[in-house]
């Protein structure tokens, strides 16, 4: 491949767990994702750094774990002073554009993107703020969304993703007719995030009997670790469970929503090719976190089990010749330095204390050294203190100051059923993880910072409800003057600007 400055296209799903995808051994029907996987590289062990939308995206954008930048929950703002990959790529000469959701909270709704094509699907204020002191949650329990899963003709989520997809496609054609500078386009869709509703055509792609049951069924409360029990309580399923029928409908709807996301992905990639941008565009497909989908009797995310934490990452670089699969552990914080390597750019990232490392070496070099450590954390609704995780080699270590340690050997126990933390033969492994936790986090201090942040934001939230409302939500204001006929131009003039040659067909003589 050439090391110039290719375009970069990122398509991100919301709440899409890697284990369900066929490229990862699952049963979801994703023909477009599968096609991409055959020509690109599949990272088999990619993780998010926080199993919740906003903080996961905050860490991904900055290349740092969320606690470093203060994005503690879904109602925490990303500081304006924190550079994101959009800032770095702008410094490198890229046009940066966002279509879809990013869960930005606060007055800054761009964070380095020059353009944002759609409104946000979720609130930009502090409405979803948890309060550890009172136990108040930032959202309604998820149980209702499970119990109302199934088929729909239209809903908010479909409307959002249709708009985000179409605006992204329009933007690709716009980039094609203005090819002077490379572009970075981030398309962030809401599917397959609950409420587990899907269109009839995607529902009917699956026979009910095709959809696998959870590998690990509902575990009794007494067999759950404290954080899992808190997660179950948070979603309203501490004392009982959804019915078997409701669970099947929810899983069916989720699988349909995965296939819907795949269809949108296909439309975007088709436009990329039709606009003749595919030969010089690096493509990344990933997700912000996974979904438990009834595993262990848990739903949503908010925990560190594989279904919630392991996300897809499929990469195709221009002219790339790489192995189809990469087994090394990696995470979303690795995307920022990877983008800059793909862009062949040194934009000052070495000064910014990043936690991520570039995946470029795994994509382009047969021999390399790699630190396969993954850091993850959780400081939101299902917690009352910070819970952190380290994945290294085959081991996953989870701890909170007042919770018992968890240690899983994923090589021999991929379903994470056997906590080996108390077994004597793993004492040295536990000791290494304890040392590493103390190097990365001061859990007592982090607990204090999270609680102080919550208290401060509660005051701001309540104050902003009084008097004149100041709206932080992003409202797009597209300029159509260079796209459609106006009094200052003619049909012929504007059409010549907008028209793009169809591959294999001649243009009219007057073009």
Secondary structure, 3 states (H helix, E strand, C coil): CCCCCCEEEEEEEECCEHHHEHHHCCCECCHHHHHHHHHCEEEEEEECCCCCHHHHHHHHHHCCCHHHHCCCCCCCCCCCCCCCHHHHHHHCCCEEEEEECCCCCCCCCCCCCCEECCCCCCCCCCCCCCECCCCECCCCCCHHHHHCCEECCCCHHHHHHHHHHHHHHHHHHHHHCCCCCCEEEEEEEEEECCCCEECHHHHCCCCHHHCCCCCCCCCCHHHCCHHHHHHHHHCCCCCCCCCHHHHHHHHHHHHHHHHHHHHHHHHHHHHHHHCCCHHHEEEEEEECCCCCCCHHHCCCCCCCCHHHHEECEEEECCCCCCCCEEEEEEECCHHHHHHHHHCCCCCCHHHCCCCCCCCHHHHHCCCCCCCCCEEEEECCCCCCCCEEEEEECCEEEEEECCEEEEEEECCCCCCCCCCCCCCHHHHHHHHHHHHHHHHHCCHHHHHHHHHHHHHHHHHHHHHHCCCCCCCCCCCCCCCCCCCCCCCCCCHHHHHHHHCCCCCCCCCCCCC
